[in-house]
Amino acid sequence: MSRTGLGIVTCLAYPEKMATTWEDTLRGWVKPPSDNEDVKRDKTETEIKEALSSSSRLKNVKYKVYTKGSYANNTNVRLDYDVDVAVECTEFCYHEVSSSATGKKDAIDAQFSPYGKKYDLVAFKADIEAALVDYYGRSAITRGNIALRVREKKTRLPADVVPCCGFQLVTDINQKGEMTILRGARIHPDKGANVTNWPQQQLENGIAKNNSTNYRYKYMVRALKRLENLLVQEGKLVDELPSFLIECLVYNVPNDNFSHKNYVDEMRAVLAPIFNATRNKEDCSDWIEVSGRKYLFHSGQSWTYEQAHSLADKAWKRMGFG
């Protein structure tokens, strides 16, 4: 049975320290974390920069450091408080030619100079890990397939430090040799194929979506993240879903659904299309990531449409929508 985002719903009591209605709860959930957490985020980024700049192994390596993910996109919530920090090597980059410019590949390739040094993302990740261990201590650093995890302290937030380099997708070149380029970031996991992310496109599209929905898009991303946290805590949801996936699910909700006077009706209008589209693979096959560069449920993703459907189903029931 499909679900509709229309209709008025009676607010239900929510079991926190202070009894409140769902409307009051959602109004609290849509707000960004406190200024104190922003201070911790800034301190985390500053400390990581200090750790890297103190490393003799990175002394002659060019790189830049920036936050990405929920903090960069202003969709973070209090219970999802780890910071994603990209460390992008600017010594070299990867490039590919899009299918639309295949006939111009030779001309495009000629615009790029070969990288002469024997240095790559494997060595870069090793150097970053060594720098973090020297600064924080071995016990504070955990090496993951993609990121280096920095353990939390009271004065800052835990961080996932992601080594990467630039990636350029060339979509065209004109007679003057001027190229049309989409710029992203290339990650080389310890295991598995290379991963390309598009943080700038994600940032720009998220801002555009937010503006087009009278700033409700990011509000509802935060609210659904908090609702997902609640479902996990209560044992109603087995899989803790990536924060990024939830951001993408709300991104695919039609803009017209973000038009209600209260947040209970708004949550219903957000959950309904997510539930309906993820009942089968075909109905959500054209859903995309916020960047617009990847399909959300095609092969290679670390999540499934079934997980998204389960989230929408459990969230719908927990809100008391029937």
C-alpha positions in Angstrom: 0.0 0.0 0.0 1.3 3.4 -0.9 1.4 6.2 1.6 0.4 9.8 1.1 2.0 12.9 2.5 -1.4 14.7 2.8 -3.6 15.1 5.8 -3.5 16.3 9.4 -2.0 14.1 12.0 -2.5 14.2 15.7 0.7 14.9 17.6 1.9 12.1 19.9 3.8 12.2 23.2 7.5 11.7 22.8 9.4 10.0 25.7 12.4 12.2 26.5 13.3 13.7 29.8 10.5 16.3 29.4 7.2 15.1 27.9 6.4 17.0 24.7 4.4 16.7 21.5 5.9 15.5 18.2 5.6 19.0 16.9 7.7 20.4 19.7 10.2 17.5 19.3 10.6 18.1 15.6 11.0 21.8 16.1 14.0 21.0 18.4 15.4 18.4 16.0 15.5 20.7 13.0 17.9 23.1 14.7 21.6 22.9 14.1 23.9 21.9 17.0 25.0 24.4 19.5 27.7 27.0 19.0 29.8 25.0 21.5 29.9 22.1 19.0 31.0 24.5 16.2 33.9 25.6 18.4 34.9 21.9 18.9 34.6 21.3 15.1 36.9 24.3 14.5 39.4 23.0 17.1 39.3 19.6 15.6 40.2 20.9 12.1 42.9 23.2 13.6 44.5 20.3 15.5 44.6 18.1 12.4 46.2 20.8 10.4 48.8 21.2 13.2 49.5 17.5 13.2 50.1 17.4 9.5 52.2 20.6 9.4 54.4 19.1 12.2 55.3 16.1 10.1 58.7 15.9 8.4 57.3 13.3 6.0 54.8 15.8 4.7 57.1 18.8 4.7 57.7 18.8 1.0 54.2 17.6 0.0 51.6 20.0 -1.2 48.1 19.5 0.2 45.0 21.2 1.5 42.7 20.4 4.4 38.9 21.1 4.5 35.8 19.7 6.2 33.3 17.9 4.1 30.1 15.9 4.7 27.4 17.0 7.2 29.4 19.8 8.8 30.4 21.4 5.5 26.8 21.1 4.3 25.2 22.3 7.6 23.1 19.1 8.0 24.9 17.7 11.1 23.0 16.8 14.2 24.1 16.5 17.8 24.1 12.7 17.8 26.1 12.4 14.5 28.9 14.6 15.7 32.0 13.2 14.0 33.8 15.5 11.6 34.8 14.4 8.1 38.1 16.1 7.2 39.5 15.7 3.7 43.3 16.0 3.2 43.7 16.5 -0.5 47.1 16.1 -2.1 47.6 18.8 -4.7 50.9 17.3 -6.1 49.0 15.4 -8.7 45.4 14.6 -9.9 43.6 12.0 -11.9 41.6 12.9 -15.0 39.1 11.1 -17.2 37.3 12.0 -20.4 33.5 11.7 -20.3 31.6 9.7 -22.9 30.4 13.0 -24.4 34.0 13.9 -25.3 35.3 10.5 -26.4 36.1 11.8 -29.9 38.3 14.5 -28.4 40.3 12.2 -26.0 43.7 12.7 -27.7 43.4 16.5 -27.6 42.3 16.4 -24.0 45.0 14.0 -22.8 47.6 16.3 -24.5 46.6 19.1 -22.1 47.8 17.1 -19.0 51.5 16.6 -18.1 52.7 13.3 -16.6 53.5 13.4 -12.9 57.2 12.9 -12.5 57.6 11.9 -8.9 57.2 8.4 -7.4 54.5 9.4 -4.9 50.9 8.3 -4.9 47.8 8.0 -2.7 49.1 4.9 -0.9 52.2 6.8 0.2 50.2 9.9 1.0 47.8 7.9 3.4 50.8 6.3 5.1 52.4 9.8 5.7 49.2 11.2 7.0 48.8 8.2 9.4 52.3 8.6 10.6 51.7 12.4 11.2 48.5 11.7 13.2 50.1 9.0 15.3 53.1 11.2 16.1 50.7 14.0 17.2 47.9 12.1 19.0 49.5 8.7 19.9 49.0 5.3 18.3 46.0 4.4 20.5 44.1 7.5 19.3 44.3 6.5 15.6 42.5 3.7 13.8 43.2 3.0 10.2 40.1 2.2 8.2 39.7 1.2 4.5 39.1 4.8 3.5 39.6 7.0 6.5 41.9 7.4 9.5 39.8 7.7 12.6 40.9 10.2 15.3 39.4 9.4 18.7 37.4 11.9 20.6 38.7 14.2 23.4 36.7 16.4 25.7 37.9 19.5 24.0 37.2 18.4 20.4 35.1 16.0 18.3 36.1 12.7 16.8 37.2 12.9 13.2 37.5 10.8 10.1 40.5 12.0 8.1 40.2 11.1 4.4 43.3 11.2 2.2 42.5 12.0 -1.4 43.7 13.9 -4.4 42.0 15.9 -7.1 39.9 14.4 -9.9 38.9 16.1 -13.1 36.2 14.8 -15.4 36.6 16.6 -18.8 33.4 16.9 -20.7 34.5 19.0 -23.6 37.4 20.9 -25.2 37.1 23.8 -27.7 39.3 24.8 -30.6 41.4 27.0 -28.3 42.2 24.1 -26.1 40.0 25.3 -23.3 38.4 22.4 -21.4 35.1 22.1 -19.6 35.9 20.3 -16.3 33.9 18.9 -13.4 36.2 18.8 -10.4 35.9 16.1 -7.7 38.1 14.2 -5.2 39.6 10.7 -5.8 40.1 8.3 -2.9 42.2 5.1 -3.0 40.8 2.6 -0.4 43.1 0.0 1.1 40.8 -2.6 -0.5 38.5 -2.2 -3.4 38.2 0.1 -6.4 38.9 3.8 -6.4 36.1 6.1 -5.2 35.3 9.5 -6.7 33.4 12.1 -4.6 32.0 15.4 -5.6 32.0 17.6 -2.5 31.6 21.0 -4.3 28.7 19.8 -6.4 27.1 18.4 -3.2 27.5 21.7 -1.4 26.1 23.7 -4.3 23.1 21.4 -5.0 22.3 21.2 -1.3 22.2 25.0 -1.0 20.0 25.2 -4.2 17.6 22.6 -2.8 17.4 24.5 0.5 16.7 27.8 -1.2 14.0 26.2 -3.3 12.2 24.7 -0.3 12.2 27.9 1.8 15.0 26.4 3.9 13.0 23.4 4.9 15.3 20.8 3.1 18.1 21.0 5.6 15.7 21.2 8.5 14.1 18.0 7.5 17.4 16.3 6.9 18.4 17.0 10.5 15.0 15.9 11.8 15.1 12.6 9.9 18.6 11.9 11.1 17.5 12.4 14.7 14.5 10.1 14.1 16.8 7.5 12.7 19.0 7.8 15.8 15.9 7.2 18.0 14.9 4.1 16.0 18.4 2.7 16.4 18.5 3.4 20.1 15.1 1.7 20.6 16.1 -1.3 18.6 13.4 -0.7 16.0 16.0 -0.2 13.2 18.8 -2.8 12.9 21.1 -1.0 10.5 22.5 2.4 11.5 22.4 4.2 8.2 25.1 6.6 6.9 24.2 10.2 7.5 25.0 10.9 3.9 22.3 8.5 2.7 19.6 10.2 4.8 20.7 13.5 3.3 20.3 12.1 -0.2 16.9 10.5 0.5 15.5 13.9 1.5 17.1 15.5 -1.5 15.1 13.3 -3.8 11.8 14.3 -2.2 9.9 16.7 -4.5 10.2 20.4 -3.6 6.4 20.8 -3.4 6.4 18.5 -0.4 8.3 21.1 1.7 5.3 23.4 2.1 3.5 22.7 5.3 2.9 25.0 8.3 3.9 22.4 10.9 6.7 19.9 11.1 4.6 16.9 11.7 2.9 17.3 8.3 6.2 18.1 6.8 7.8 14.9 8.1 4.8 12.9 6.8 5.3 14.5 3.4 9.0 13.7 3.4 8.6 10.0 4.5 5.8 9.2 2.0 7.7 9.5 -1.2 10.8 7.8 0.3 8.6 4.9 1.4 6.7 4.6 -1.9 9.8 4.9 -4.2 11.9 2.3 -2.3 9.3 -0.5 -2.3 11.1 -1.8 -5.4 14.3 -1.1 -7.2 12.7 0.1 -10.4 10.9 3.0 -8.7 14.0 4.5 -7.2 16.5 3.6 -10.0 16.7 7.3 -11.0 17.3 8.7 -7.5 20.6 10.5 -7.2 23.1 11.6 -4.7 23.0 15.3 -3.7 26.0 16.0 -6.0 23.9 14.8 -9.0 26.9 12.8 -10.2 26.0 9.3 -9.0 22.8 7.2 -8.8 21.8 6.5 -5.2 21.0 2.8 -5.4 23.1 1.5 -8.3 25.9 -1.1 -7.9 28.9 -0.1 -5.9 27.0 1.7 -3.1 27.4 0.6 0.5 23.7 0.7 1.2 20.5 -0.7 -0.4 17.1 0.6 -1.3 15.7 -2.0 1.1 17.5 -0.3 4.0 16.0 3.1 2.9 12.5 1.5 2.7 12.9 0.0 6.2 13.9 3.4 7.6 10.9 5.1 6.0 8.5 2.3 7.2 9.8 2.3 10.8 9.9 6.1 11.0 6.3 6.4 9.6 5.1 4.0 12.3 7.1 5.6 15.1 5.6 9.0 14.2 2.1 7.4 14.5 1.1 7.9 10.9 -0.6 4.5 10.7 
